[in-house]
């Protein structure tokens, strides 16, 4: 090896000190790197106390040095590992470090024994070196004793280290001439990895490649297989001095690069005459994991020069870095698209799950599909189980004329029929190329691509959700998955709305039946519950309670005397004053009413209003004797409305109060029986409304639109 190279090697070998220290500590041996002549290149490390004691003595140190020199030279001459026993009876292993066929250094390790050192030999060594006999004997006990198998293992490990170091040195020497290229590659990698946007990463990489090669035109394309929704190729970036010199390789060139994963040369302007005019070009693969994912093309070197083989290799290396950067950018773009899709899916899911208005649900679903998938047309059809027809329920982008033609269709023998039959999504990338059975029943000529999925609820197919593109389109799995999810959420929301409507009807019927049962038993108070409910709701309105609370107070008014169903008729219909025992029996009806409502899971606020509607604001009422703000507000409202109707209704034992007298009585008892704030609100109800309510004697208002009942 040349002298200058050897000098460089020795400089590098001096940096092995840390590796040597780590190795010697890990293996439990002393270690040293020497020149081939045995002179030390590094400092010896991990000496045992026995060797340290010998090396501290001039005679002992001279003997140790001589032994190491002899061992290193023997290994260098033999060009293989040498196991040597030193003057003190310790074993040393010397392994030559060879680079480019030459031994450049020797790695030595050892200071172990195959068996414990004999006391006689140690005593003799102490005498020869003038070291205290007992001290050297004590130190000899610390010498590691290894079996031959362990020595063999260490030898193999040392051989591996030797080969690694030698290869690193050789590799560094060979790669030195490519330092500039590696530096350029490093800078290139930094440039192209500085952006996660596909177009920007491609433009940066292309610009850097042009500067490194001196070319003036180029392009970066991504192959369609790397981007499922792309056509054949995606042109990510182009740079050229003028539009006439734009260089994008032909399909056959791209196919060659992809197939062979190697550079392909061609003339970008073959019709011209001179090399400079022909503009020789090279197309190199962009690879990720050994797969060609794109093509980098360069042209326009000064003087019409061709790209050399060395440049092919270099550019192919650059292509690996650019390919990885482009793949990362593509994946980032995909993640962004997926994140946006999931974010939109969450938003739509919240809308669909929080509304029971079918029209609003369908509008949100259609809008989401169009926004996320970029579809020009969206249709949702529901299956008519009686006729087997699909009925158009919602759409976006469909003309009025086309809507008329597809309002009701027979799905058999069409793409939609297959969706209903299989319960699986069906897609067509180009309707013009599909057989008749894979086409929708009716569609416009401009509709070229279609995807249709089933709308489900509870395992039952309710209909189909279909989207169209105006150009041939390659549907992605994630897009179809999104469409399936939206269809499922829509089906579930529609079914929930249907069940909710049915539940409300049942609920309304139950409430009306309970109110009617009470009215039928107490002929003297016919219409009482309805009037109390309406006055209570009007009072709640004046108190500016929420719509939900207003509907709850209405329901409470209808049911406040429900417990009287359990009161004996001779007490309930008694024409005169009640005895104390009878009054005690009558006063049980609020609790009885509440107990009737609890198993049916009526709203807690309604049950509380029924239970406490006979509590007095000043205390002393029943059943709990609450007072003031302890009494639920709804119960305080019912208390006022109930009292007003009782006073203005005739009884067998007294005449009805006039509205004016009843109002005065409410004022007089405010703060005692009634909440003053509620009384003030009740007295603010318009007189016309008071009079209209006073005439109410029939069934209560419909409850079908009152969502508050299910709060």
Buried (B, 14 or more C-beta within 10 A) or exposed (E): BEEEBBEBBBEBBEEBBEBBBEBBEEBBBBBBBBBBEBEBBBEBBBBBBBBBBBBEBEEBEEBBBEBBBBBBBBBBEEEEBBBBBBBBBBBBBBBBBBBBEBBBBBBBBBBBBBEEBEEEEBBEBBEEBEBEBEEBBBBBEEBBEBEEEBBEEBBEBBBEBBEEBBEEBBEEBEEEEBEEBEEBBEEBBEBBBEBBBBBBBBBBBBBBBBEBBEBBBBBBBBBBEBBEBBEEBBEBBBBBEEEEBBBBBEEEBBEBBBEEBEBBEBBBBEEEEEBBEBBBBBBBBBBBEEBBBBBBBBBBBEEBBBBEEEBBBBBBBBBBBBBBBBBBBBBBBBEEBEEEBBEBBEEBBEBBEEBBEBEBBBBBBBBBBBEBBEBBBBBBBBBEEEEEBBBBBBBBBBEEEBEEBBEEBEBEEBBBBBBBEEEEBBBBBBBEEBEEEBBBBEBBEEBBBBBBBBBBBEEEBBBBBBBBBBEBBBBBEBBBBBBBBBBBBBBBBBBBBBEEEEEBEEBBEEBBEBBEEBBEBBEEBBBBBBBBBBBBBBBBBBBEBEEBBBBBBBBBBBBBBBBBBBBEEEBBBBEEEBEEEBEEBBBBBBBBBBBBBEEEEBBEBBBBBBBBBBBBBBEEBBBBEBBEEEBBBBBBBBBBBBBBBBBBBEEEEEEBBEBEEBBEBBBEBBEEBBBBEBBBBBBEBEEEEBEEBBEBEEEBBEBEEBEBBEE
